Amino acid sequence: MRSTPNTDIRSVDVAHDETFPKAVEALRTRRSGHNFDPDTDLDDETLKALIEDTTLAPSSYNLQPWEFVAVQDDDRLDDVVELAFGQEHIRDAGTAILVVGHTTPETADRVFEEWAEAGRMDEETAEQTKEQTVGLYADDRMGRDYGIRNASLAAANLLHSAHARGLSATPMIGFDAEGIAEYLGIPDDKIPVMLIAVGPSGGEEPERLPRRAVDEVLHREEY
Ligand SMILES: Cc1cc2nc3c(=O)[nH]c(=O)nc-3n(C[C@H](O)[C@H](O)[C@H](O)COP(=O)(O)O)c2cc1C
């Protein structure tokens, strides 16, 4: 394994971390890997470190409405390849992680208690905010948006953590969402958001395709 997991990353004082500027370099060099080393897989320590980095993603009220299902068994990876319309690089990667989003704020009791315990909200405000949040996401469309928005940010963290650790990772929505949910036993109130193949790189990736220019995508004051 070419990466050195930093399992105590929560204690790093990023403001004084001399490697912090490298985050920008990492953003600029991350790629979606399609060339994985088929002979090397992730060790469990690295998998857990990746997920720990991932759980540091921002989320609405810190509700962390996400789950991660890692598939590493060879036979099961074959099934995942099939459910992902034959995307063979998943098998070479050796690990497929389904990022799953909650469609209801099921962590609300615990998390709003934590806001109050930390003195960041008084108890009455925490209770009111919890009720508003539960009410807001009772709507199907809002609940789905809630899951996708939050879990997508978690997926982005996973991609960048993999890159920072010298691994390759590919986000995918090219999969049979219903089929994979059934195969992996995802409960009905949760949705598959992104499938991520992750593993040691097998070498160079093709050159990055052009990005739309800043002047084209940046709108000032209004669209
Ligand atoms: C929402 C989303 C869905 C994607 N689905 C797939 C996919 O199913 N298979 C795949 O190989 N790559 C997939 N990609 C990767 C994109 O093709 C890739 O991000 C894009 O071409 C830019 O390349 P880069 O990530 O290397 O900069 C997906 C990326 C995103 C963000």
Ligand as a Chemical Component Dictionary entry (heavy atoms), coordinates in Angstrom:
data_LIG
# 
_chem_comp.id                   LIG 
_chem_comp.type                 NON-POLYMER 
_chem_comp.pdbx_formal_charge   0 
_chem_comp.three_letter_code    LIG 
# 
loop_
_chem_comp_atom.comp_id 
_chem_comp_atom.atom_id 
_chem_comp_atom.alt_atom_id 
_chem_comp_atom.type_symbol 
_chem_comp_atom.charge 
_chem_comp_atom.model_Cartn_x 
_chem_comp_atom.model_Cartn_y 
_chem_comp_atom.model_Cartn_z 
_chem_comp_atom.pdbx_ordinal 
LIG C1  C1  C 0 -22.367 12.242 -11.154 1  
LIG C2  C2  C 0 -21.235 11.565 -11.888 2  
LIG C3  C3  C 0 -21.465 10.374 -12.552 3  
LIG C4  C4  C 0 -20.430 9.700  -13.198 4  
LIG N1  N1  N 0 -20.667 8.461  -13.713 5  
LIG C5  C5  C 0 -19.619 7.751  -14.206 6  
LIG C6  C6  C 0 -19.794 6.399  -14.590 7  
LIG O1  O1  O 0 -20.885 5.823  -14.476 8  
LIG N2  N2  N 0 -18.716 5.733  -15.068 9  
LIG C7  C7  C 0 -17.495 6.322  -15.160 10 
LIG O2  O2  O 0 -16.554 5.649  -15.597 11 
LIG N3  N3  N 0 -17.286 7.596  -14.809 12 
LIG C8  C8  C 0 -18.314 8.329  -14.317 13 
LIG N4  N4  N 0 -18.118 9.611  -13.877 14 
LIG C9  C9  C 0 -16.778 10.231 -14.010 15 
LIG C10 C10 C 0 -16.775 11.335 -15.081 16 
LIG O3  O3  O 0 -16.765 10.762 -16.355 17 
LIG C11 C11 C 0 -15.548 12.258 -14.836 18 
LIG O4  O4  O 0 -15.658 12.864 -13.583 19 
LIG C12 C12 C 0 -15.422 13.336 -15.915 20 
LIG O5  O5  O 0 -15.213 12.783 -17.175 21 
LIG C13 C13 C 0 -14.264 14.299 -15.610 22 
LIG O6  O6  O 0 -13.056 13.597 -15.483 23 
LIG P1  P1  P 0 -12.149 13.727 -14.169 24 
LIG O7  O7  O 0 -12.997 13.347 -12.986 25 
LIG O8  O8  O 0 -11.006 12.767 -14.379 26 
LIG O9  O9  O 0 -11.668 15.146 -14.062 27 
LIG C14 C14 C 0 -19.131 10.290 -13.235 28 
LIG C15 C15 C 0 -18.910 11.506 -12.569 29 
LIG C16 C16 C 0 -19.940 12.111 -11.880 30 
LIG C17 C17 C 0 -19.652 13.389 -11.117 31 
# 
loop_
_chem_comp_bond.comp_id 
_chem_comp_bond.atom_id_1 
_chem_comp_bond.atom_id_2 
_chem_comp_bond.value_order 
_chem_comp_bond.pdbx_ordinal 
LIG C1  C2  SING 1  
LIG C2  C3  SING 2  
LIG C2  C16 DOUB 3  
LIG C3  C4  DOUB 4  
LIG C4  N1  SING 5  
LIG C4  C14 SING 6  
LIG N1  C5  DOUB 7  
LIG C5  C6  SING 8  
LIG C5  C8  SING 9  
LIG C6  O1  DOUB 10 
LIG C6  N2  SING 11 
LIG N2  C7  SING 12 
LIG C7  O2  DOUB 13 
LIG C7  N3  SING 14 
LIG N3  C8  DOUB 15 
LIG C8  N4  SING 16 
LIG N4  C9  SING 17 
LIG N4  C14 SING 18 
LIG C9  C10 SING 19 
LIG C10 O3  SING 20 
LIG C10 C11 SING 21 
LIG C11 O4  SING 22 
LIG C11 C12 SING 23 
LIG C12 O5  SING 24 
LIG C12 C13 SING 25 
LIG C13 O6  SING 26 
LIG O6  P1  SING 27 
LIG P1  O7  DOUB 28 
LIG P1  O8  SING 29 
LIG P1  O9  SING 30 
LIG C14 C15 DOUB 31 
LIG C15 C16 SING 32 
LIG C16 C17 SING 33 
# 
